[in-house]
Amino acid sequence: MEGTKIYLQPRGVVLDTVHDIVEFLRGRPTVSDTPNGKVSTGLTMYGYKWDVRFTVEDIGNNRSSVTIEVDGERRDKKKEIRSMFALLDSMLLVGAEIEFAESAAEGL
């Protein structure tokens, strides 16, 4: 499951905030490919393990597209995506709509 939002901040600012979120959640970074805007982390909470992947793309005019994908044992993946975006929103002091789409791995 994945969700996407547009932010009115440059890619670098959003990526720095994503790294702060990973640190805040005490997640273990599994991928940190900052030049390509990709950050992945593994989380364990309430006996469940799941992975959260952030992809941040520059879409011009100091705007960024952020995609958050959740895989693993998390039962309510939409709720987890909403929570991650809420955290990002609160740290960036903005709000925007989430567009949901099923990921390719979801069907496996």
C-alpha positions, 0 to 999 in steps of 0.5 A: 500500500502506498500514498502520495502527497505534494509539498510546497517545500524543496526536496532537501528540506523534505528529505531532512525531515524524513530522516528526522522522522526515522530517527524519532521513531527509532527505526533502523534504516535499511536504505538511505539513498539520499541522492535518489530521494529514497529512505527505508526503515524497519519498524517494530511495534506492538509485536508487529514488524513492517517496512516504511519506504519514503520516496521524495522527488523534486517536481519543480518550483520548490515543490516535492512529491512524497510517496510513502509505502508500507509493507509487512505485518502492519494490519492497517496500512492506510492508517500507518501511511496517514500517521506518517504523513501526519508526522511529516505535515506537523514537522513541515507545518502544512497539510495536503490530500493523500492519494492511495494506490495499491503497490505491485508487491501487495498482490503477491 
